Amino acid sequence: MDLSAPYEQKRRICLEAIKEVESSGQYHAMSWSLQEFGAYKLKNEIWREIVSKETLEIYPTAKDAPKHIQDEAAQIYFDKLHKHFGNATDTVRAWKVGVGEAKADGFAGRDYLKKVNSALKK
């Protein structure tokens, strides 16, 4: 990834890699635990936090939402995490393990980070 690229471009590239790792780009995906949904495998509590009430009434989980709404929600969540951590590495780790665990344990989410980095190289 070009580190001199604008933030929006880096975010787009990271989100494409996250989407590939999470669901192979399948927008109606769900985890085996039935707790993460959509192309980016957003947990229901995160989905409810980042989408509007009107959107939530129409699309109760991410997998129910069309592509453009899932993409927009993923951007909002990525921006929120990035604002908290200030770097893409910790943002990606927190995507998988949550903010609390990513802050408490510098190794939490490392395996996930490796998968996303591999997807970035494709």
N, C-alpha and C positions, 0 to 999 in steps of 0.2 A: 504494500500500500504506500502511496506517495504521501509522506508525512507533511509535505508542504501544501497538500491539497486543502481546499476549503473544508470547514467542519461538515457541511451538509453532504459533501461527496464522501468523506470518510464514514459518516453515519450511514449513508446508503450502502456502502460496501460492507460495513460490519453487519448491518441488518440482513443483507442478502446472504452472508455467511451463516448468521444465526438461523435464518429461515431454512437454509439447506441442511444444517445440522439437526434442527428440531423436527422438521417434517418433510424434507426433500421437496419443499415448495408446495406442499398440499394444504390448501386453505381450510379444508374440512377435517383436518387431523385432530386426534385426541390422544392423550397419553394412556398407557395401560392402567394407570391409577384413576383415570377419569377425572383428574383434577387440573389438567392443563389442556388448553384447546387452541385450535387454529394453527395457521402456518408458523407462528412464532411461539406456540405452546405457552400462552399466557394463562396464569392461574386465575381462577374466577375472582378472587379478591383484588387482584391487580386490574383485571378487566373492569370491574365495578368502580374502581378508583379513578381510572383514566378516561373512561368514556362518559358522555353526557347522559343524563337521566333519560332523555328521549331515545337515544341510541340503545341504552340498556333495556328499555321497554320493548323495543323491536327485536334486538339481538341479545338475548340473555347470556350467551357465551360467545367467545371469539369465533368459534367454528361456525356459528350461525350467521356471522356478518360477512358481507361481500369483501372482496379483495381490497378495495380502496379504503374501507373503514379499518380493516385489520392492519394495513400498512400505516395508516395515520396513527392508530393507537400504538403501534410498535415504535414509531418515531417519537411520540409523546413520552412513552416509558423510557426509551433510550436517552432522550434529553434529560429526563428527571434523574436517572441514574448518573449520567455524565456530569450533570450539575453538582451532584453530591460528591462524586469521586474526583472529577477533573481529569480523568484519563480513560482511554478506551479499554485498557487491560482490566482494571477493576470494574468498569462498567459491564464488560462481558461476563466476568466472574459473578457479579451480583445478579445478572440476568438469570443465572441458573440457581444460585444458592440463596439469594436475597441479600438485602443491604446489611442486616445485622450480622449474618454469618460471614459475609465478605469482609466486613470491618474487623470482626473479632479474630478471624483466622486467615492469615495471608495465603494459606495453601488451599483454602476452600475454593472449589470451582476450578482448580488448575487443570484437571483432566478435560473439563469442558472447554476451557480456554484453548487447550491444544487442538481439540477438534475444530473449533472455530478458526484457529490459525491455519489449520490444514485446508479448510474450505476456502479461506482467503487466497490460498496459493493456486487454486484450480482455475 
